[in-house]
Amino acid sequence: MRVLRLMGLVTLFAMTVMVAPRVNAQDVSSDISTSELQKRVRKELVTLPYYGVFDNLAFQINGGTVTLYGSVVRPSTKSDAERRVGRLDGVNGVVNNIKVLPLSSGDDRLRRRTLNSLRRAGGLYRYFLGANPSIHIIVDRGHITLEGVVSGRGDANLAYITARGVPGAFSVTNNLRIESGRAQ
């Protein structure tokens, strides 16, 4: 009798577990605001182990889907970014449009020359201090693109003019943005 009662309780428990609605981790995380998700994604990207001055990552959030884009010098940075962002609460999917720049010793030399020139120009050295520089230098087949944020229009122009003077550069694109709240 006791065994039958125990078996009945076990069966009832098993049926309750099977019938109980399953809670999906994505359902719980849907309460995360877009601004909070943006902060989390940004943090994951800037703390990637090999993310540096010669890489540039950006993202866009549409619902629970995060689209990654930009350019990196290492394939591992591309895959690490996708993996880290994909694990965040509130992310249902990741579209990885990050471009891995081609291997080129010429581009590597141009990256270093550009970085050294920018560090020596006026007060631009301050944008390269710390683990996460404000200016990122993207070199693709001899073409330089400056990405990031500077404090004023003068610094953006100085960076552009300095990069244009680096020997071996075919072209320079200045995508530097002015820090919000500053006079332009």
C-alpha positions in Angstrom: 0.0 0.0 0.0 2.8 2.3 1.0 4.7 1.5 -2.2 1.6 2.2 -4.3 1.1 5.5 -2.7 4.7 6.4 -3.2 4.5 5.3 -6.9 1.4 7.5 -7.3 3.2 10.5 -5.9 6.2 9.9 -8.1 3.9 9.6 -11.2 2.0 12.7 -10.2 5.3 14.6 -9.8 6.5 13.4 -13.2 3.3 14.4 -14.9 3.5 17.8 -13.3 7.0 18.4 -14.5 6.1 17.2 -18.0 2.9 19.4 -18.2 4.4 22.5 -16.5 5.1 25.3 -19.0 8.8 25.5 -19.8 10.4 28.9 -19.2 12.7 29.8 -22.0 15.8 31.9 -21.0 14.9 34.3 -23.9 11.4 34.8 -22.5 12.8 35.9 -19.1 15.3 38.2 -20.8 12.8 40.0 -23.0 12.4 42.5 -20.2 15.8 43.9 -20.9 15.6 47.4 -22.4 17.4 48.1 -25.7 19.6 50.7 -24.0 20.7 48.1 -21.4 21.3 45.5 -24.1 23.4 48.1 -26.1 25.5 48.7 -23.0 26.1 44.9 -22.5 26.9 44.4 -26.2 29.3 47.3 -26.2 31.1 46.0 -23.1 31.5 42.6 -24.6 33.0 43.9 -27.8 35.5 46.4 -26.2 36.7 43.7 -23.8 37.5 41.1 -26.4 41.1 39.9 -25.7 42.6 40.8 -29.1 40.5 43.9 -29.9 42.8 46.8 -30.5 43.6 50.0 -32.3 43.7 48.2 -35.7 40.2 46.8 -35.3 36.8 48.5 -35.4 33.6 46.9 -34.3 30.1 48.2 -34.4 26.7 46.8 -33.9 23.0 47.3 -34.5 20.1 45.9 -32.5 16.8 45.0 -34.0 14.5 43.3 -31.5 16.6 40.5 -30.1 18.8 40.3 -33.2 22.3 41.9 -33.0 24.1 42.6 -36.3 27.8 42.9 -35.9 29.9 44.8 -38.5 33.3 46.4 -38.8 36.8 45.2 -39.7 39.3 43.1 -37.7 42.8 41.9 -38.3 42.3 38.5 -36.7 39.7 35.9 -37.5 39.5 34.9 -33.9 38.2 38.4 -33.0 35.3 37.9 -35.4 34.3 34.6 -34.0 34.9 35.7 -30.3 32.6 38.7 -30.9 29.8 36.5 -32.3 30.1 34.0 -29.5 30.2 36.6 -26.7 27.3 38.6 -28.0 25.3 35.5 -28.7 25.5 34.4 -25.0 24.0 37.7 -23.7 20.5 37.6 -22.2 18.0 39.3 -24.6 19.9 38.2 -27.7 17.9 35.8 -29.9 20.3 35.8 -32.8 23.6 37.3 -34.1 24.3 38.3 -37.7 28.0 38.5 -38.1 29.0 40.9 -40.9 32.5 41.6 -39.5 35.1 41.7 -42.2 38.5 40.0 -41.6 41.2 42.1 -43.2 43.5 40.2 -45.6 47.0 39.3 -44.4 49.5 41.8 -45.7 52.9 42.8 -44.5 52.5 46.0 -46.4 49.3 46.8 -44.6 50.9 45.9 -41.3 53.8 48.4 -41.9 51.3 51.0 -42.9 49.2 50.5 -39.8 52.3 51.0 -37.6 53.5 54.0 -39.5 50.0 55.6 -39.3 49.8 54.9 -35.5 53.2 56.4 -34.9 52.5 59.5 -37.0 49.1 60.1 -35.2 50.7 59.6 -31.7 53.3 62.3 -32.6 50.9 64.8 -34.1 49.8 67.6 -31.8 47.8 66.3 -28.8 46.5 63.2 -30.6 48.6 60.9 -28.4 45.8 61.1 -25.7 43.4 59.2 -28.0 45.7 56.2 -27.9 46.1 55.9 -24.1 44.6 53.0 -22.2 43.3 49.6 -23.2 40.6 50.9 -25.5 41.8 53.7 -27.8 39.4 56.4 -29.1 40.8 56.3 -32.6 40.9 53.1 -34.6 43.1 52.7 -37.7 41.7 50.3 -40.4 44.1 49.6 -43.3 42.8 47.5 -46.2 45.1 47.0 -49.2 46.8 50.4 -48.6 43.6 52.3 -47.9 43.4 53.9 -44.4 40.1 54.5 -42.6 40.0 56.4 -39.3 37.2 55.4 -37.0 36.2 56.5 -33.5 35.5 59.5 -31.5 37.6 62.7 -30.9 36.8 65.8 -28.8 36.7 68.4 -31.5 36.7 69.1 -35.2 40.3 70.3 -35.0 41.5 66.9 -33.7 39.5 65.1 -36.5 41.1 67.4 -39.1 44.6 67.0 -37.7 44.2 63.2 -37.6 43.1 63.2 -41.3 45.9 65.5 -42.5 48.5 63.4 -40.5 47.2 60.1 -42.0 47.3 61.6 -45.5 51.0 62.3 -45.0 51.9 58.7 -44.2 54.0 57.2 -47.0 52.4 54.3 -48.8 48.8 55.2 -48.2 46.6 55.1 -51.3 43.7 57.0 -49.7 42.5 58.1 -46.3 38.8 58.1 -45.2 38.0 60.1 -42.1 35.0 58.6 -40.3 36.0 60.2 -36.9 33.0 61.5 -35.0 32.9 64.5 -32.6 32.2 63.6 -29.0 28.6 64.7 -28.2 28.2 67.7 -26.0 31.2 69.4 -27.6 31.3 72.4 -29.8 31.9 71.5 -33.4 
